Structures are given as structure tokens and as C-alpha cells.
Amino acid sequence: MQSIIVIPARIGSTRFPAKVLTPILGKPMIQYVYEGAKESVLAEAVLVATDSIDVVNVVKDFGGEAVLTSPSLPSGTDRVYEAVKDVDVKYIVNLQGDEPLIRGNILDAIFEELFKEEADIVTPCYKTTNIKEAKNPNRVKITTDKKGCALYFSRSSIPYHREPSSKVEFRIHIGIYGFTKRSLSRFVSLPQSELEKTEKLEQLRALENGMSIRVVEVDFRPIPVDVPEDVLKVERVLKRFRK
């Protein structure tokens, strides 16, 4: 198998327990994420990696594939690796289980760049001129070099514009990652880095250890479900799609 999408789905979220199972317009959130992943043309398989038998059963009930992983894993990326470490696969996309609006075309843009093997990791972003959004620490900003590889990720509004103008533009990170099997294995073997601990952004571990991250710009703004109030935002978007 060449390509797979793995959806880490931890049941014990601190801010929103069991959020991957929360109903959205009558279906569990994990089902929306799975169905979005299945729209990918380039993925040969989609797999949910979870620490909960309840999630495994829900996924199987709607016809999906799921695997039970250790509840003690420190991150979603580690959960993804545990799910594929014994699988003969070359390219892996890590799609978080709280992204119910991500569709296949976004994932295929990651795979297309990943297939070139010009970077260790591939991740998407979108551009905004909204200063308020750029100053929001929950919106991670990116700066890149001329080849489109990440120089830095930050919760601060980077780059700092000393002379603001109407053309101020920021790249906002979308938390999906594409790895080769080799780069994923290397990443999870690395200890947490100092910048990662400071910003609480695990992708900085890769940069601090010399791994390259290619950033792909997409025309899409996700609504990840971090707190219960986000469910209503997602439902409003889905209702517009159904009209």
C-alpha cells in the first residue's frame, strides 16, 4: 500500500471529553471526519486510531475501519505511528478527529506534495488579512522560505509588520500533516524540543531537529471542534451545504 489517512481519535479530551463521538446533525463527529477522508482520491485506505473501544465500535457501525491503540500515548502523532508502524505503507496523512469539515481535495493536495519527496513533512495553510485572526493565539501562524518550506510556526502574529498597510497578509496553519513512513518514525523518536514546549506546537520539534516542512496553500478555512460551542458553528456550515 502506498498511501493512507490515519485519524487519531482520543476519547479523553480535557476541554471536551468524548468529543469525537459528539452528535452533529444526528451523526457522530468522527463519522464526518471519516467520510471527508474517504473523499480523497489518492488515499488507498482510511483508518481511525483510538484509545477507546467505544470509538472502535461506532466507527465499525458506520462501516469504517478502526484500530485500538495504547491509552498512554503522548500525542495524536504517536497514535498514528502506532497504528501504521507494522503496516507496509509509504505515505501517511495525519487528520485530526476533530476536523469534521475537511474534505478529500485538501488531503489530496497534501499527498500530491508528499509524493514529490522534497520535504520530510507536508502541511496546509490559508492566507488572511484579518489582523484580529492573526493575533489570536489559537490560530497558528507560519513564515516560509522562497521554496515554500516553513521557517517557523508561532501563536504570535508573525511576521511582525513594523509598518502596517492594507496589504498585510498572514499564513494560518491547518493542523493536518503528511509524512513519509521514515519521517514519521524519526519524528516520534525525537524528544520534545524547547521551542515545542514554549509554544505548545509539536511541529517545532521537527524544525529544531533539521526536518523540512513543506507548506501547501489551500483555499479553505476549517472549523476544528475544540469546545462544545464549536459544534454549533460546524452545524451552521453543514446546514448551508444541505440547502
Secondary structure, 3 states (H helix, E strand, C coil): CCEEEEEEECCCCCCCCCHHHCEECCEEHHHHHHHHHHCCCCCCEEEEEECCHHHHHHHHHCCCCEEECCCCCCCHHHHHHHHHCCCCCCEEEECCCCCCCCCHHHHHHHHHHHHCCCCCEEEEEEEECCHHHHHCCCCCEEEECCCCEEEEEECCCCCCCCCCCCCCCEEEECCCEEEEHHHHHHHHHCCCCHHHHHHCCCHHHHHHCCCCEEEEECCCCCCCCCCCHHHHHHHHHHHHHHC
